[in-house]
C-alpha cells in the first residue's frame, strides 16, 4: 500500500485528494485534532513502530503522522505530456524539464520553488533510471508536490520534437559559448517556454542543447564550477517572476 508521511505533506494531500486517503497512522504524541476534519480510520503507533512497520529509513522522519493512500504518487500526479502541455497553455505558465534528475532532495526542493514562485505549470521528469515521485519527495517539498502536475518522458529526442512541434521554445540553463546572462534574457512570455535544467554531474544532454532556441547562464564566481540543481532552478524561476512582475 502506498503512503506519505509528515505533517505538511499529509495536510496538503488531504486538502486536494481526500478521496484517495485510506488510513491515518498517528504517534501517541499527535493530537486527534489532526483527523477531526476528515474522520479517517485511525491507528496509533510510536514513531519507532511507524518507522519499523513502513520500513522508513533513518532520514525519513514521519513527524508522528503517516497516511496510507490508494494510488502511488506517480500514478496520481503524472499525466501524458500532451495533456500537461495543454494545462500549461491554459494556465499561461512554463514547463520545467529535468532530463537527468537523480536526487529526491533536489526534486523536492525544485517542486517547492516552482510552486512558491508560481511560474511553472508542470514538470517533466524521466520515466526510468531517475528519481520518481515518492513519499520522501513529498516530505522534502513540504507538501507542495500536491499542487504540481508531472509528465514522464522516455526519450530525449522524441520529447524535444514533441515540444517544438507544439510551438514551444526550449531554453536551457547551462554554461556554453552561446549562453546569455540570465538577467539579459527575456523570460516574460512563460506559456511559450520550456525551461531545461540539467544535473551537476551530467549537465544537459547534447541532443537537447543542440536543438534549444536559447541558452542562459547564471553569472557566478570562477571559484565554483556549478550550482546545485535546485538552487539553479530557484534562481531561474525567481528571475522569470521578477521580469513578469516588474
Buried (B, 14 or more C-beta within 10 A) or exposed (E): EBBBBBBBBBBBBBEEBEEBBBBBBBBEEBEEEBBEEBEBEEEBBEBEEBBEEBEBEEEBBBBBBBBBBEEBBBEBBBBEBEEBBBBBBEBEBBBBBBBBBBBBBBBBBBBBBBBBBBBBBBBBBBEEEBBBBBBBBBBBBBBBBBBBBBBBBEEBEEBBEBBBEBEBBBBBBBEEEEBEEBEEBEBEEBBBBBBBBBBBEEBBBEEBBEBBEBBBBBEEEEEEEBBBBBBBBBBBBBBBBEBBEE
